[in-house]
């Protein structure tokens, strides 16, 4: 008798907290008449690989807004240090096999980028964590510590992430890659991630993904054309609004 293969249950989690040092309440900031978190949810749900999609928050205002536009929202602890921890709490209450941590401040997230990250993990049984990279075109981004860089092996495993310019360019054909902060985890890794020892590289760079590498956990990295546009400040929101308007009317000059 043939045995059917049960597809993995893939959960998308959008962590969203209200408090933010630089932009309090940004999850509810309006973009074209909708709160930012709604744009993230609407675009993420276009990814056909997701079995379920949650908004995980610590604030009733965000939860009520999410439920108002049809999202499934869950309340999580206000004490989480990161979106990863918030995603893990939400995932622990489900039977998901694979979890995608979708940033709640990227209203222009590409559903194909989510699909690519998921497929990268599913295509390799050895892979417990996957993410994305994009070729850096602007030289200024290489030196910008807010643009996280990644270097990977020839077969697609992350070697290092850094805020510094890596690799050093002393000739040759090496290029620099921007890390796109979209993560896919197998369940066991995500639920245990917060308990992994924090090493000196993570403490120095302030990059949570280095915890995996310092604990010997490989991260698969796939190349994408998608460029993350996160909203950390009101100025970032204005940049997103400008891009949004230009997409609605490409002939209009917003410069």
N, C-alpha and C positions, 0 to 999 in steps of 0.2 A: 504494500500500500504506500502511495506517495505521501510524504509529509509536507504539509504546507509551511512556508516560512512566514512567521509572524513579523510584520514590519515593526520597527521600533516606534515607541510613542515619543514624539518630539514636542517638547514644551518650549514656547517662547515666553520669556519673562521680561517685562519692561519695568525696571526699578525706578521709582520716582519719589523723591522726598521733597517736602515743602521748603525746609530751611536750606538756605544756601548763602554763604558769606558774601559772594559777589552779586547774586541775583536771587533774592528770596522769592518764592512762589513762581519760579520760572516755568514749571510744568504747566501752569495755568495761563501763561502769557498768551495773549490772543494773536493768532496768525490767520488772516483772511476769515475772521469771524468764528474761528474754532480755537480751543486751547491747544497749546503745543503738543501735549500728551496725546490728544486725539489724532493729530497728524501722524505721529509715530505709530500709533495703534492701527490706523487705517492703512498705512503703507506696509506695516509688518504682516498684517493679516492677508496680504496679497501673495505671500510666499506659500506655495502649495504644499511644502513639506511639513509645515507646522500642524500638529494634531490639535493643539490648544494654545491659547494666548492669554496671558494674565498681565494685569497692571499690579505691581507690588508696591505698596506705599505705607508710610507711617502717619499719614494725615487724612482725616476724614473728608476734608475739602476736595482732595484729589480723588479719593475713592468715590465720593458722590458724583463728581464731574464725570469720572470714567464710566460709572454705571449709567449715568444719564445719556451718554452717547452709545451705549450698548456693549461696553467692554465688561469683562469679568475682572473684578478688582478684589484683592485680598489685603488685609491689614497685616503689617509686619512690625517688628520691634523698632522703636525709635533710636535704639542704642547701636545699630549697625554702623560699623566704620566704613563700609563700602557697599556699592551696588552689588558686588559679588556675594557678600554675606546676605543681603536682602533677597537676592535671587535664590540663594541656597535655602533660606527659610521657606520661601514660597514653594520651591520644588519639593522639599521634604514632605509636604502634605499631599503630594500627588504620586502617581505611579509612573511618572515619566522615566524613560530610559536615557534620553538625551535632552539637554537643556541649553537653550540659546539665551545668552544675556544680551538684550537689545537696549542700547543706551536710550534713556528717556528724554534726552535733550538733543536728539538728531531728527528734526521734523522732516528732513528730506531723505531719510534712509531708503536705500534701494532694495526692494524685495529680492532681486537677483543676487545681491551681495549676501543676504541671509541664506539663500539657497546654496550658493557656492561654499560658504563656510560649513554648512551642515553636510553637504556632499563630500567635502574634504575629509571630515571626520568619519563619515560612514564608509567611505571607500577604502579605508585602511583600518583593519581590526586592531592594529597596534596602537592606534591613535586614541588618546584619552582627552585631548584638548586641541582645538583648532582655531585659527584666526586668519586675518587677511593683511596684505600689504599692497601698496601702490607706489609706482615709480615717482620719485620726486622730480618735478620739472623746474621749480623756482629755486635758484641758488640760495636765496635768503632762508628758505625752509630748512636747509641742511644745518645752518648755524642756529636756528631758533630752538631753544630748549623746550618750548611748548609743543613742538612737532616731534613726536617720539619716532625714532628710527629703529629699524630692525635689520639684522643680517641673518641669512639663512644658508644652510648647506645646499649643495647641488641637487639633493633629492628632496628639498622642501621642508627641512626641519629647522626651527629657529635656533640660532647660535647665541644671539644676544639682542637685547633691547636697550636703547640708551637715549638720553636727551642730548647727548653730545653728537657731533658729526661722525658717523661711522658708515662705511670704512673710511680711513684716511685716504685721500686721493694723491698718490705720488706717481701717477702715470698708469697706463693700462686702461682697460675698458670697464672698470668697476663702476657701478651706479649706486645711488643711495635710494633707500626705500622707506616710505612713510608707513608706520604701523597704523592699521585701521582697528580701532578698539571695539571690535565685535567678536565675542567669544562663544564657542560651542564646547560643551563639556559632556563627558559621560557621567552618569548620575553619581557613581561612587566617588569620582574625583571632586565634583563640585561640593558634595555634602561634607567632604573631609578637608576642603581647601583651607578653611579658616584655622584648622588645627595644625597645618603644616608649619614647621619652623620658619621664621623669617630670617633670611640671611643678610650678610653685609651689603650685597649688591642691591637688594630691594631697599634696604634702609638708605643707601647712598643715592640711588636714582629716584626713589619714591615711585617705583613702578611695580605694581602688584603682580604682574605676570612673571616677573623674575623669580618669584617664589617657586613656581613650578620648575624652572630650569635649575635653580639652586638645590632642589630636592630630587634632581635626576628624572624629572617628568618631561618628556618631549612634547613640543608644541608644533603641529603642522601649520605651515603658512602658505596660503594660496594667493596668487596674484589677481588683482582686480583693477578695473578702471574707475571704480567708485571712489569718490573722495569724501571723507567724513567732514561734515559741517556741524560742529557742536555749538550749543548755545550756553556759554558760561557767564556772559555779561549782557547788559542791555545793548551794548554796542554790537555784540554778536547777533542779537536778535534783529537789529536793524540791517545787518548784512544779509541775513536769511530773508528778510522781507524784501530787500532790494532784488535778490536773486529770484524770489518767488514772483515778483511783478514782472521781471524780465522774461520769465518763462511763459507768463500769461500773454505778454505782448513783446515778442523778441525785437520788434522794430522801434520800440520806445527807448529813448535815451535816458538812462538813469544816472549817468556819470556826473 
